Amino acid sequence: MEYKWVVMTVTFVGVFMAGLDSSVVIIGLPTVLQDLNTTFVHGVWIITGYRLMTTVLLVSLGRIADMFGRVRLYNFGFAIFTVGSLLCGLSQTGEQLVLFRFLQGLGAALLIVNSAALVTDHFPRRDLGVGLGINLMAANSASIAGYTLSGVMMGLFGWRSIFLINVPIGVFGTLWAYKRLKEASRRDVGRRFDYAGSSLYCLGLSALLYALTVGNPVSQLNLTILTVGAMFFLIFILVERRQMQPTLDLSLFKSTLFTAGNLSGFLNSLSFSSAPFLLSLYFQMVKSYDPFEAGVLLIPMQVVTFFLAPISGKLSDKYGSRGISSIGLALNVIALLWFSSNQDAPYGLILIGLILLGVGRGLFTSPNSSSIMGSIPPERRGIANGVRVTLNNTGNTLSIPLSLLFMTFAMPYDKLSTLMGNTQPIGSGELAMLTTALRYAFLFFGVITAIAIIPSLLRGPPTHKDRNFRQGTPRISPGDHN
C-alpha cells in the first residue's frame, strides 16, 4: 500500500472514534440519566466535558506535537481514548461518567489535532483536498453513527455499549498506529513550551464554555464568568504578542487565506452543529418520534455530506476554494431559513432542507480546510491545524448553548430547561412556544451563516504575501505589530 494511504487508514479510524463520541450521547441522554439516577446538570457535562477537553487542549497539543513529533502523540491519544472509553462504560455514577468523559476528551484531542497534520504531511499538494476530504468523511460517518447507531445499541445492549464498542476498535487502532506510522515532519526543535500562554488560553476558553453551558447564560453569575473569560483572552493576546515562542503564533493570521478560512469555518461550524440538536428536539418533542427514529431521519443530511466531502476537495484542488466554499455556505443559509419557515411541514419538505444542509456542508468544509492548511509552511502545520480545529470545535461546543439562548427569546429559560429533561408529552401551549423558539434559533443561525459568506468571498486567490508566507517567511518579531 502506498504510504499516504497507510496514513489515511490510521487517521480515519482515529477521527471516526473521536467524532463518534462527540455526538453519541445526545439522543440517548435521558436513558443514561435515568439509569444512573443523576441530574440534568450532569447530563449537560457528560456532553460538554468531552467537547470542552477536545477544544481547550488543541492549540497547546498542536504546539507540543510540533516540538516532539506528531506520531508519538497520536499513538498516545489512541491509548488514552481507549482507556477512557472502557472507564465510561463501567461508570456507576454521574460524577464518574463526567470525569471519564474528560479523560476521553484528552485522548480525542490528541487524535484530532494530529490527524489532519499527518495527512497534510504525507499527501502531495495536488491531492491535499482529496486527503482532507476523506479525513472529513470519517468525521461525518461518525456523526451518522452517533445519532443512529447509539439508538440501536442502547435498545439491544444498554447505554454502556456505546462506550464499550470503542475498546476493541481502540486496541486495534493503537497497535496499527504504533506499527505503521513513522515521523516525517521536521521537528520544531529549540522552542520552549509557552506555559503562560497555554494556561491563559485554557482558562479563558473554559470560563467561556462554562458560562454558556451551565445555567441561564444571561444570569448575573454567568455574565460575570463571561467577563472573566474575556479578560483571560485579552491578557492571553497581550502575552502572546510578546512571546518569542508563543502557543498561538499570531503571525499565522498574517495570511489572508488562513484568517478568512478560519473565520468562515468557525461561523459555519457554529451554525451547522446546532442543526442536529434542534432537529432532534423538533422530531422528538414536536413530532413525537422516539430517539431512534429521530436519528434515522437525520441520516440524509449526513450521507450527502459524507459523499460530497472528497468530491468537493478534488474540485477545490482544480478550481480553488473560494467559489466552492461560498456556494456551500449559501446553501446552508437557505436550508436554515427553510427550517425556520416550515415548522409544521411534513417530513418530505423537511427532507429538502436536510439535503440542502448536507450539500452545503459537503461543498464548504473540504475546500475551506485545504485553503487553510495549504497556506501554512510545513513546520507550522501542527499548530495551524490546532488553531483550525480549535475554532471548529469551539463552534461545535457553543452551538447547543447558543441554541438554547436563541430559543429563550420565545420561551423562558426555566421552562425550556424543564422540557429538555422531561420525557413526557407536553401541552399544546408549551408546544406552540417550543415551535416558535425553534423557529427563532434556525433564523438566527441562518443569519450567522450568511455573515460567514463575507470572509469566504473576501479571501480571494493567494496573494504574493500568502505565497511567501507559505514558503516559510520568518514570523514577525515581538512588538512588530505592522
N, C-alpha and C positions, 0 to 999 in steps of 0.2 A: 504494500500500500504506500502511495506517495505520502511523504511525511506530513504535509499540510493537512491531509485527511485524517491521519492519526490524531493530530492536534484537535481537529474538528470533532472527532468521536468523543474524545475525553471531555472537552469543554461542553459539548452538547449535553452529556449526562449531568455534569455539574450544574449548568444553568437550569436544566429541567428540574432538578431536585430543589434548587433554591427558589425557583419561580412557583413550583407546586405548593410549597408550604407557606408562601405569602398569601394565598387565597383559599387554601384547602379547608380552613376552619370557618369561613364566613357563613356559608349556607347552613352548616350543621352546628353552629354555635349554641342554639338553645338546647340541643341534646347534650352537649358537653357540660353546660352549666347545670342542667338538671341532674345528670349522673354524678357530678362532683359536689352537688348541693352548695354551689358557690354563687357569688353575686354578679350583677351585670358589670360592675366596675372591673372585676377580674376578667370578665369576658372581653371587655374593651382592650385590656392589656395582653390578653392571650394573642390577639391580632396585632396590636400596636407595638408590643415589646419586641416581637420579631422584626417588624419593619423599622423600628427605631434603631436597632443594632445594625441592620444592613444599610442604614443611612448615615448614622453619625460616624461610623468607623471607616467609610470607604476612602475618604481623602487621605487619612492617616495611613491606612493599609496600602494605598497606592504609592505613597512616599516610601514606605518600608520595602515594598516589592521592587521599586527601582533601585534600592540600596542593596538588598540581599538576594534578589532573584525571584522571579515570578513562579517558577516551577515548584520550588521548595514550599512557598506559602500556599500555592494551590493544593498541593498534596496534603498539607496540614489542615486546610479548610475542609477537605473531604472527610478526614478522620474526625474532626470536631463535629461536623454536621451529623455524621452517622451516630456518634455517641449521644449527641443532643436529642436526636430522633428517638433513640431507644429509651432515654430517660423520660421524654414526653409521653411515650406510650405506657410507661409504668407509673405515671404520676397518680397520687392518691388525693390530692387537694388542689384547689385553685391556685394557691400560692406556689406550690411545687411546679405546676404546669407553666405559670408565668415565668418562673425562674429558668426552667429548662428551655422555654422558648427564646429567652435571651441568649442562652448558650447556642441554640440552633442558629440564631441570627448572626452570631460571631462566625460560625462556620460558613454560613451563606455569604457573608460579606467577603470572606477570603476567596470564595469561588467566583463571585460576581466580578470583583474588581480586577481579577487576573484573566478572566476568560476572554474578553474582547481584546485585551492587550496581547495575549498569546496568539489569537487569530491574526491580529494585525502584524505581529512579528513574522509569521510564517506564510502568509498569503501575499503574493506579489500585488503591487498597486492596481494592476489592471483587473484583478479578481477580488479586490478587497470588499467591494459591495456585495458580491455573492457570499463571501465568507461570513461577513457580519449579518447578512440576511438569513443564512442558515442558523447562525447563532441565535438570532431573534426568533426563528421558528421554534427553538427549544423553549423559550420563554412563553410563546403563545400556545404551544401544545400543552405546556404545564398549566397554563391558565384554564384551558379546556378541561383538563383532568381535575384541576382544583375545584371547579364549580359543578362537575358531574360525577366523576369517579368517587368523590367524597360521599355523595348521597348513596351510591350503590354499596360502597364498602361499609358505611355505617349501618345500612339496613341489613347486610349479611353478617358482618363480623363485629359490629360495635365501633364506637368512635376511636378507640385506641389503634385500630388497624390503619387509620390514615397516617399515623406516625410510624408504626412498626414496619410498614411496607418499605420505608426508606432504608431500613437496616441492610437487607441483602443487596439492594442496589448500591448503597453507600460503600459496603465492603468491596464489591466488585470495582466500583469507581476508584476507590483509594488504591487498590492493588494495580489496576490498569494504569492510572496516572503515574504511580511510582515506577513501574517497569518501563513505560514507553516515552514519557515526556523527557525532554532534555533542554537545558537552558540555551537560548540563542541570543537573547538580548544582552547588550553591553551594560554591565552594572554601573550605576552612577556612584562610583566609589569616591571616597574623600568627603562626602557630605555627612553632616551630622543631623540627627533627628531633632525636629523642632518641637520640643516638649511644650513650650508655652503656647505656640500657635495651635497645636493639636488639641490641647486641653481646652483652650478658649472656644475653639470651634465645636467641640463635643458638648460643652456646657451650654453654649448659645443655642444650638440646634435642639438639644434635649429639652431646654426650657420652652422653646417654641412649640415643639411637638406635644409636650406635656400639657401646655395651656390649651391647645386645640383638640386634645383627645380625651381629657378628663373633666367632667362637669360642664357647666354652661360656659361656652367660650367668651361670652361678653360679661361674665360676672366680674366683680371688682378684683377678686383674688387672681383670676386668670389674666385679666388685663395687666395687673401688676407683674405677673410672671412673664407675660409677653414683653413688657417694658424692660425687665431684667435681661431677657434673652436678647433683645435688640441691642442693649448696652454691651453684652458679651461680644456680639458680632462686630460692633463698632470698634471695640478695643482690639479684637482679632485682626481687623483690616489694618488698623494703625500699626500693630506689632508686625504683621507680615510685610508691610511696605518697608520696614527697616531691617528685616532679617536677610542675612546673606544666603541662608539655606532654608527657605520657608516651607511649611507644609503645603500651602496653597501658593504656587508660583503665579503671582498676579500678571507676570509678563505673558502668560498664556493668552490672556484676554486682549493682547495687542493684535492678535489675529482676528480679522473681521469674520472669517468663516467660523472660527471657534466660538466667538462670543455670540453671534447671531444664531448659530445652530443650537447652542446650549439654552439660550433664552426661549426660542420657539419650542425646543424639546421639553423644557420644564413646563411651560404653559399647556402644551398638548397632553403631557403625562398627567397633569393635574385634572384636566377635564375628562380625558378618556378613562382614567382609572375610576372616576366616580360612576360611570355608566353601569357596570355590572352590579354595584351596590344598590343604586337607585332602581334599576330594572328588577333586581331581586326583590326589593320591597314592593314594587308595583305588582309583580306576578303573585307574590305570596299574600300580601295584605290587601290589595285591591281586587285582584282576580281570583284569590283563594286557591292557588296551586300549592302543592306540597313542595318541600325543598328540592327533591329530586327532579320534579317536573320543571321547576324554575331553572335549575341548572341546565337541563336539556334544552329549554327554549333559548338559552343564551349561546348555544353551540354555533349557529350560523355566523354570528359576528366573529368568533374566534377562528373558525375554519377558514373564512375568507382572508383574514389577516395572516394566518399560517401559510397559506399558499402564495399570497402576493408578496410576502417579505423578500424571498430570494429573487423573484422576478423584478421587483422594483429596484433591488440592489444592482442587478445586472443592467437595468436601464440607466441607472444613475452613473455607472461606470462609463457608459457610452455617451449620454446626453447631459450629464451634470445633475446636481442635486436640487437646485433652486426651484425649477418649474415643477418637478415631480412632487417634491415635499409640499409646496404651496397648494397644489391641486388636492393633495391628501388632506390638508388642513381645511380647505374649503368644503370638502365633502363631509368632514366631521362636524363643521358648523351646521350644515344642512340637516344632518342626522339628529343633532341635539335639539335644534329648533323643531324638527319633526316630532320628536318625543314630547316636547313641551306643549304641542298643539293637538296631540292625538291620544289623550289620556283615556278616553272611553272607546278607543278603536278596537276592533277585533285583531287577533294575532297576525293576520295577513298583512295589515297595514303596519303593525309594529315591526314585522319582519323586514319591510322595506328600509326602515331606519336602521335596523341591525346590520343589514348588508352594506348600507352606505357608510356606517361607522367602521365596519371591518375593512372595507375597501380604502377608506381614508387613512386609517391607521397603517394598513399594509403599504400604502404608497408613501407615507411620510417617514416611517421610522428608519428603515434601512438606508435610504439616501441621506437622511439627516445625520445618522451615525457615521456613515462613510465620509461625509463632508467634515465632520468634527475631527475624527481620528486621523484622516489623511492630511489635515492641516498642521500636524504636530510632528516635530523631529522624533525619530525612533526612541532615543534615550529618555524622552519625557512622556511616552505614551502611557506608562503606568499611572502617573499622577493625573494625566489628562483624562484617562478613562475613569479614574476615581472621581474627578470633578463631574464628568458627564453622567455617570451612573448615580452619583450622589444627588444631583439635581433631579434626575428622573425619579429616583426613589423618594426624594422629598415630596415631589408632586404626588406620587402614589400614596404616601403616608398622610399628606394633608387633604387628600381628596374626600375621604369619609367625614372627617370633622367639618370641612368646609361645606359638604353636602348638608350636614345637619344644621350648620349655621344658616345657609340659604333657605332651608326648609322652615326655620323659625320665623321667617318673615310672614308665614301664613299660619303657623301653629306654635303655641307656646312650647318652650324647650322642655319643661317638666312633663307635659302631656306627651310630647314626642318621645322622650326617654322611656316613659312608661310603656308606650306602644311597642318600642323596639324590643323590650324584654317580655312582651305578652304574646303568647301563642293562641289566645282565644280570639274568636271573631270580634270585630269592632263594630260600633254602632254606625248608623247612616250619617249622623252629623260629623263624627270623627272621620269617617271615610271621605266625606266631601272636603274636610280640612286637609286630610292627608293628600288627596289628589291634587289640590291646589298647591300644597307645599312641594310636591314632586315636580309640578309644572314650573315653579319658581326656580328650583335647583337646576333643571335642564336648561332653562332660559339663561341663567347667569353663566353656566359653564359654556353655553354656546357663544356668549359674548367674549369670554376669556379666550376661547379657541380662535375667534375672529381676530382678536388682538395679536395672537401668535403668528398670524399670516404676515404681519408687518415686518418683523425681523427676518422671517424666512425669505421674503422678497428682497429685502434690502441687503442681504448677504452678498448678492452679485457673484460674478466669477472670481477666481483667485486673483488678488492684486499682486503687484510687484513686491509689496511688503510681506504679504502672506507667503509668497514663494520663497523669499529669503528666510523668513521665519521657519518654514518647514524644513529648510536645509540646515537649520541649526544656528541661526544668528544668535550671538550671545544675548542673554537677557539683560534688561536694564539694571543698572546698579541701584542699591538702596538710596532713596532720596531723589532719584531722577524720575519725576512724575510727568514728563512731557511726552 
